[in-house]
Every structure is written in C-alpha cells, then in structure tokens.
Amino acid sequence: MESLGSEHRPVIVKVNNEQRAIRVAEICEEYGFKYIVGLEYDEDLTDLKKAIQQRMTPANVYDPCPCGSGKRYKFCCAKKPFKLDL
C-alpha cells in the first residue's frame, strides 16, 4: 500500500476558510505531499496529521526520537498526540 500523500493516495483536507487552505497547501508543499483541499463548514485535518506523523516516525520505534529529547521514539513522541498549528 502506498503511503499517505503519494500520487495514488493524496492527503484530503477540509478547511473552513481560504487562509487555512493556503496554509495547508504550504505545509503539504513543504513535506512534498500530493493533496486535495476543499472548503467546507466542518474541518477535517486527520489525513494531514496522519501523513506528517508517518513521515516523522522512524523505521524502528527504538531509534532516537526526532524531537531531539535523547529518548527512544517509542517512549517519547509515539504516545503524544500530534498537534498541527495552522
């Protein structure tokens, strides 16, 4: 199965205003994701959060955490909920 954000499995995001759509597009471009953004009343950023979290997760959960804490990923950021600042 292809990863989220690829050509055959784009990130699908729903936002409620144009400024947030522009910010989502900037984030997707920064990570190199293929994406679809729609303007709707109810926002849905779950695909984007999952794609970024997949990109940040090391191949081995016992590798050092990318946040720089010095702990293993499994015992550091793997358990923290991912927050996306728009």
PASEBA-1860 file (N, C-alpha, C; in nm, 3 decimals):
! residues 86
1> MESLGSEH> 0.084/-0.117/0.000/0.000/0.000/0.000/0.090/0.125/0.000 ~ 0.055/0.221/-0.080/0.132/0.344/-0.089/0.108/0.432/0.033 ~ 0.205/0.514/0.063/0.193/0.600/0.181/0.098/0.716/0.155 ~ 0.045/0.768/0.261/-0.046/0.881/0.254/0.030/1.003/0.205 ~ -0.025/1.072/0.108/0.040/1.188/0.049/0.107/1.159/-0.084 ~ 0.092/1.034/-0.132/0.152/0.998/-0.260/0.054/1.028/-0.374 ~ 0.097/1.004/-0.496/0.015/1.032/-0.614/-0.117/0.954/-0.612 ~ -0.111/0.826/-0.572/-0.230/0.741/-0.573/-0.310/0.748/-0.444
9> RPVIVKVN> -0.255/0.813/-0.342/-0.325/0.825/-0.214/-0.300/0.965/-0.156 ~ -0.360/1.068/-0.217/-0.333/1.204/-0.172/-0.395/1.234/-0.035 ~ -0.341/1.335/0.030/-0.397/1.383/0.156/-0.522/1.463/0.122 ~ -0.633/1.430/0.186/-0.759/1.501/0.162/-0.792/1.581/0.287 ~ -0.804/1.712/0.270/-0.824/1.803/0.382/-0.944/1.892/0.356 ~ -1.023/1.915/0.461/-1.136/2.007/0.453/-1.111/2.119/0.552 ~ -1.117/2.242/0.505/-1.098/2.359/0.590/-1.216/2.453/0.571 ~ -1.230/2.549/0.666/-1.349/2.635/0.658/-1.322/2.776/0.606
17> NEQRAIRV> -1.196/2.808/0.571/-1.173/2.938/0.507/-1.049/2.931/0.417 ~ -1.037/3.031/0.333/-0.933/3.030/0.231/-0.793/3.047/0.288 ~ -0.780/3.123/0.397/-0.648/3.141/0.459/-0.594/3.008/0.511 ~ -0.678/2.928/0.572/-0.636/2.797/0.622/-0.604/2.704/0.506 ~ -0.676/2.716/0.397/-0.647/2.635/0.278/-0.509/2.668/0.224 ~ -0.474/2.794/0.224/-0.342/2.836/0.177/-0.234/2.780/0.269 ~ -0.257/2.787/0.400/-0.159/2.735/0.496/-0.143/2.584/0.482 ~ -0.254/2.511/0.463/-0.248/2.366/0.442/-0.168/2.335/0.315
25> AEICEEYG> -0.190/2.411/0.210/-0.115/2.392/0.085/0.033/2.414/0.107 ~ 0.069/2.515/0.186/0.211/2.541/0.216/0.273/2.425/0.292 ~ 0.200/2.372/0.390/0.251/2.258/0.468/0.269/2.136/0.379 ~ 0.171/2.108/0.294/0.180/1.993/0.205/0.296/2.008/0.108 ~ 0.318/2.127/0.056/0.430/2.151/-0.035/0.562/2.132/0.038 ~ 0.568/2.177/0.163/0.690/2.164/0.243/0.729/2.017/0.262 ~ 0.629/1.931/0.284/0.655/1.789/0.305/0.655/1.709/0.175 ~ 0.616/1.771/0.065/0.614/1.703/-0.064/0.494/1.612/-0.082
33> FKYIVGLE> 0.384/1.643/-0.015/0.263/1.562/-0.024/0.179/1.604/-0.144 ~ 0.114/1.508/-0.207/0.007/1.536/-0.302/-0.118/1.555/-0.217 ~ -0.201/1.652/-0.252/-0.313/1.686/-0.164/-0.434/1.737/-0.241 ~ -0.547/1.730/-0.172/-0.674/1.786/-0.221/-0.731/1.866/-0.105 ~ -0.759/1.993/-0.129/-0.815/2.079/-0.024/-0.954/2.123/-0.066 ~ -1.048/2.109/0.025/-1.184/2.153/0.000/-1.229/2.251/0.105 ~ -1.313/2.346/0.067/-1.370/2.441/0.162/-1.506/2.389/0.207 ~ -1.517/2.360/0.334/-1.642/2.310/0.392/-1.660/2.369/0.530
41> YDEDLTDL> -1.779/2.363/0.581/-1.809/2.419/0.713/-1.734/2.343/0.823 ~ -1.738/2.209/0.819/-1.671/2.126/0.918/-1.531/2.092/0.870 ~ -1.429/2.127/0.951/-1.291/2.098/0.913/-1.256/1.953/0.942 ~ -1.167/1.898/0.860/-1.115/1.763/0.879/-0.969/1.763/0.837 ~ -0.880/1.759/0.936/-0.736/1.762/0.910/-0.671/1.628/0.942 ~ -0.748/1.522/0.961/-0.693/1.394/1.006/-0.593/1.336/0.906 ~ -0.620/1.342/0.778/-0.526/1.288/0.678/-0.392/1.359/0.685 ~ -0.395/1.491/0.697/-0.272/1.568/0.703/-0.192/1.532/0.829
49> KKAIQQRM> -0.260/1.522/0.942/-0.193/1.486/1.066/-0.130/1.347/1.056 ~ -0.203/1.252/1.000/-0.151/1.115/0.984/-0.031/1.113/0.892 ~ -0.038/1.187/0.782/0.073/1.188/0.685/0.199/1.246/0.747 ~ 0.186/1.355/0.823/0.302/1.416/0.886/0.358/1.323/0.993 ~ 0.270/1.261/1.070/0.316/1.170/1.175/0.386/1.049/1.114 ~ 0.336/0.997/1.003/0.403/0.885/0.935/0.541/0.927/0.886 ~ 0.552/1.049/0.835/0.679/1.099/0.785/0.779/1.118/0.899 ~ 0.732/1.158/1.017/0.820/1.184/1.131/0.859/1.057/1.206
57> TPANVYDP> 0.782/0.948/1.189/0.808/0.825/1.262/0.928/0.753/1.202 ~ 1.027/0.719/1.285/1.141/0.644/1.232/1.101/0.501/1.197 ~ 1.181/0.435/1.114/1.150/0.298/1.071/1.148/0.203/1.191 ~ 1.235/0.225/1.286/1.241/0.143/1.407/1.199/0.231/1.524 ~ 1.097/0.191/1.598/1.046/0.273/1.708/1.146/0.287/1.822 ~ 1.251/0.206/1.820/1.353/0.215/1.924/1.469/0.307/1.883 ~ 1.459/0.371/1.766/1.558/0.470/1.725/1.538/0.596/1.808 ~ 1.639/0.683/1.813/1.623/0.809/1.887/1.508/0.893/1.830
65> CPCGSGKR> 1.440/0.963/1.918/1.325/1.044/1.878/1.371/1.164/1.795 ~ 1.299/1.196/1.686/1.338/1.310/1.602/1.321/1.445/1.671 ~ 1.254/1.450/1.787/1.236/1.579/1.855/1.363/1.625/1.924 ~ 1.461/1.535/1.938/1.588/1.572/1.997/1.596/1.556/2.148 ~ 1.502/1.485/2.207/1.500/1.468/2.352/1.607/1.372/2.403 ~ 1.656/1.285/2.315/1.753/1.185/2.355/1.689/1.053/2.395 ~ 1.557/1.051/2.405/1.485/0.927/2.439/1.457/0.849/2.311 ~ 1.416/0.725/2.327/1.373/0.643/2.214/1.235/0.692/2.170
73> YKFCCAKK> 1.208/0.683/2.039/1.081/0.732/1.986/0.961/0.669/2.056 ~ 0.968/0.538/2.082/0.856/0.468/2.142/0.819/0.524/2.279 ~ 0.919/0.571/2.352/0.896/0.620/2.487/0.885/0.772/2.495 ~ 0.887/0.837/2.383/0.881/0.984/2.381/0.758/1.031/2.302 ~ 0.775/1.061/2.176/0.670/1.123/2.094/0.568/1.026/2.036 ~ 0.593/0.895/2.042/0.497/0.800/1.987/0.364/0.804/2.061 ~ 0.369/0.839/2.188/0.247/0.840/2.270/0.181/0.976/2.277 ~ 0.249/1.079/2.228/0.194/1.214/2.233/0.101/1.238/2.116
81> PFKLDL> -0.013/1.302/2.140/-0.099/1.337/2.026/-0.034/1.444/1.942 ~ -0.048/1.433/1.811/0.014/1.526/1.719/-0.070/1.652/1.709 ~ -0.007/1.769/1.727/-0.077/1.897/1.717/-0.029/1.969/1.592 ~ -0.123/2.018/1.516/-0.092/2.089/1.392/-0.132/2.235/1.409 ~ -0.036/2.325/1.400/-0.063/2.467/1.414/-0.087/2.530/1.277 ~ -0.207/2.578/1.257/-0.240/2.649/1.133/-0.256/2.793/1.167
END
